């Protein structure tokens, strides 16, 4: 029994090492183009690092058991094996992992991502309706834009609502998402970090992430992240 546990532990250690090395070597997430998106990306990476040893333990136990204790024909039932201390070790280790993740990046990350806007924040109002988005810039006197244009390095507050049914504001490249609810205004605040556009990056799109009817999949408008002067020039062009 001890030999089996030692071999299974060795297999677990090897699988864990390989898995963690792959997570470090390959960035499995898209680039985050907002400050809070970077925090969300870091949180997902931490969760993956914590989850890998647990996944490796399950796989090691399963693979070793199938290979070592596979049935070779009819036989009588053997003597029951008492679990001993192993389940208690498993309970203690997984409980410690769960509480750690709940505190960081869980509660700590939620506080960081949910931080409100400052007095310098650019307010953008976004309305969802079947099946498109309307973008308003109240401070710039622009309404019903069919493109979301945001300045890089400028804090932005998006005020999201819906005219009809439940929608969900989601820009994959920003890693920010919030529900659009009729009669309610939800807000998210972030700072775009890098100039880019939907033409170059298909993840820079405002996509509905809540099933909202027949043309839900087509409820998309382009997003552009531009330098501040380019944003001011764009505003002037839209006013003409």
N, C-alpha and C positions, 0 to 999 in steps of 0.2 A: 504493500500500500504506500509506504514512504517513497519507494522508488518511482511509483506511478505519479505521486504528487510532485516529486522533484523533476521528472521529465515534463510533466504538464506545465510546471512553473517556468522551466527553461524555454519551452515553446512559447509561453505567454510573453516572456521577456524579449524573445526574438521578434515576435509579431508586433509588440509594442514599439520596439526600436525602429523597425522598418516603417511602421505606420507614422510615427512621429517624424522620421526623416523625410518621408514623402510630403507631409504637411509643411515642413520647413522649406523643402526644395521647390514645391509647386504652389503658386498662388492660385487657389481654386475660386477666388472671388473676383468680380470685376473691379476696376479702379473706382474709388469713391471720389466724386467731384465736389463734395461739400464737407465742411468741417465736422458736422455731426455724423455724416455718412462714414467718415474715417473712424469715429468712435464706435459706430455700429459694426463696421468691418472688423475692428480689433476685438470686439466682444464675441463675434462669431468665431474668430480664430482661436480665442481662449477656450470657448466651449468645445471646439474641435480637438484641441490639445488635451482637455480633460476627458473627453469622451473616448479618445483612442485607446487608453489602457483598459477601459471597461469593455469596449468592443473586442479588443484582443483577448481579454480573459474569457469572454463567452465563446469566441472562435476556438481558442486553445482547448478549452474544456470539451467542446463539441467534437473537434477534429480528433483529439487524443482518445476520447471515449469511443468514437466510431472505429478508429484503427485498432486500438488496444483491446476493446471489450466487445467487438462485433461477434454476433452469434455464428457458431459453426455447425449447428444442427440441433435437434431436440435434446434437451437435457433437463434434469431436475432443478428446481429452484435452489439456489445456494443460501448460505447463512446471511441474514440481513446485516447490512453494514451501517453502523451508527455514524451519523454525520460528524459528531465531535465539535471541535472548535471552528471548523472552516466556515459554516454559515454565520457565526458571530463575527468573524473577521470580515466577511463579505458585507454584512450589515453595517459594521462600523466604518469601513472604508467608503462605501457608497454614500452613507449618511454624511460623512465629512465632506465628500465631494459636492453633494447636493447643497449643503449649507454654505460652503465656500462660493459656489456659483450663484446662489441666491443673493449673497452680499456683494460679490464682485465677479462678473460685471453686472449682475442683476440690478440691485437697488442703486448702487453707485452709478452705473451707466444710465439708468432711467433718469436720475436727477440731472446728469449732464445733458442728455438729449432733450429733456423737457424744459430746459431753461428758457425763460421768456425773452421778449425783445427789448432793445434799448431805444432811447429817444432818436437815435440816428438810423433806425431800421427803415428800409424801403417797404411800404405796404403794397401788396398785390392781392387783389380779390379775384378768386377763381370760382366760377359757377359751373356745375355739372348739369347737363340736361340730355335727354335721349335724342341723339347720341353724339354729343360733342362737348367741348369745353369753351366757355367764354371767359376771357381774361381782361380785367379792368385795372387800370393804374390811377387811382383817385387823386394822388398827389400831382400827377402829370396831366390830368384831364383826358385820359384815354379810356375808351370803353369798347367792349365787344371785339377785342383782339383775338385772332385765331392762332396765335403763336405766343409761347411763354418766353420772354426775353429777360434775362437777369444779368446785372453787372457783377463782374468778378471782384472779390475783395470787399463787397458791400453787404452788410447784414440785411437779410430779406425776411419779411414776415408774410407768409401766405395765409390769407383768410379764405377758407373753403366752405362752400355750401352747395345745395342742390335746389333746382327748381321743381323737380318732380319726384323721382324715386331715389333710393339709396345708391350712391356711387362711391368711388374711393379714389382719391388723388394719389397717384404713384408715379414717381420718376425714378426708374431703376438706377441710373447713373448717380443720382444724388442719395440713394438709399433712404429716401424719406417717403412715408406713406401716412395718410390720414383719411378718415371717412368723410364723405360729403353727404350731409343729412338735411332734408328739407326743414326749414324753419330754425336751423341751428348753424352757427358759425364756429368752425374749428380752426385752430391756428397752429402752424408750425413755423419755427424760426431757424435759419441756418445761414451760412455764408458760402457762396460758390467759390471754389478754389482755383479753377483753371478754365481758360477759354476753350470752348468746343461747341459743336453743333450736332443736330440730328443727322445732317448730311454726312458727317464723318463718323459719328458714333450712334448706332441705332438704339442704344440704351438711354440716350437723351431724348426721351419722348414723355409726354404726359399721357399716361395710360390709365383707363379705369380698371381697378382691381376688384370690383364688386359686380357680380353678375346682375345686369340691369335690364335685360331684354334682348330682343332679336339681334340688334347690331352692336352688342356689347364689345365684341372683339375689334370693331372698327372705331371705337371711341378713343381716338388718338389725335393729338396735335403735337407739332415739333417744339423742341426746347432749344434755345440758344443761350450760351454763357459767353458774354462779350466783355471787353474792357470798358471801363467807366465812360470814356469819351465816346466810344462807339455806341454805348447805350444812350447817351445824351443826343447823339446825332440821329439815332433811330427814333427817339421820342419826337424830335423836331420834324422828321419826315412823316410820321404818322399824323401829326397835327395839320399838315397841309391839305 
